[in-house]
Amino acid sequence: MFGNFRGSGSAFWMKSVDGNTERLYYIGDGNSFIEGEPTSVEMKWDLIDTNSKDAEQEEYWEKMLYPDAEHVLEVAKAWSLNPMELEEKENVGEYGYLGRLKLK
């Protein structure tokens, strides 16, 4: 799951595998939810982590990255596909593109 809302400055992504949340990153509206370890695409950024002890320092907030739509799309591309590139994909089909789905 990926998304952002420019009006509130919110950005989020979530990765689940077989029903288990491996990574959740949400920042915006004065709230944050962060679970799991950053993935390789996230490690190149200094993303805000409100769970960090460093977040107690005022200067922390000045040097950290507030993710925006471009970051969300880059995570989407690294984990599955960038929805802004769907027109370039072949075999998308009438009903869109379906990622990995495991039915039990």
N, C-alpha and C positions, 0 to 999 in steps of 0.2 A: 504494500500500500504506500502511495506517495502523494504528497500534496503541499500546497502553500496557499496563503491568503495574504496578498500584499497589503490590504487595508489594515490588518492587525500586525503584520510582520511575522505571521506564523509560518513555520515550515515543519514538515514531518515526513518520516519514512518508517516503515515497519517491515521486518522480514520474519516470516514464519515458515518452518519446515515441518511437515507432518503434524501440524497442529500445535507446534511448540514455538513460542516467540523467541527468536535468536537475537534480534536487535530491534529496539524501539528508540526513536529519537524524535521528540517533539519540543519545540520552543516557540513561545508566542503568547500573547494576551496575559503576560505576567505569570504564566505557568510553564512548567517543564515536566516532561516525563522521559526519563532516560533509563534504558535497561540494556543489558548485554554489553559486549565489548565492541568498540568501533571496528568496522570492516576496513579492508585495505583502501577502498576509495575514500573513506572518511579520514583515514590517518594522515593524509597530506594536508588537512586543514586543522587549524586550532579552533575546533568547535567549542562553543560554550558548554560546560558541563556543570550544572548547578549542584551536582553531588560531590564535586571536587572540593577538597579542603582549601585550595587556592581561591575558590569563589568567594571566600570570606574576606579577601583582600580587595580593596576598591580598584586598584590598578588592573586587576584581573579582567574586569569588564571592559576596559578600554582596549586591551590587546587581543581579545578573543573575537572569533568570527561569528557573526549572526548570519545563518544560512538564508539564502533567498531562492527564487525559482530556478536559477541556473544550477545551484547545488543540488536541489531536489531532482532535477532532470539528469544530472550526472550520476547520482546514486541509482536512479531508475535504470539508466543505461548499463551501469556496472552490474546490477543485480538481475536485470531481465531485459527491458528495452525502453528506449526513450520514446514516449508517446508522440513527441513532436516529429519523429522520424517514421511514423507508420506508413505514410504515403510511399516511402522508399522500399517498404517490405513487399515481398511477393507472397502469394498464397495466404493472405490475411483472411479472405473469405467474406461472405455477406454479413456475418454476425460479429466480425472483429477478430481479435487475436486472443488466444487463450494460452496463458502460461502453464507451467507444470501443475497438473491437477492429479491428485491420487485419490481415487474413490475406494472406500472400504466396503 
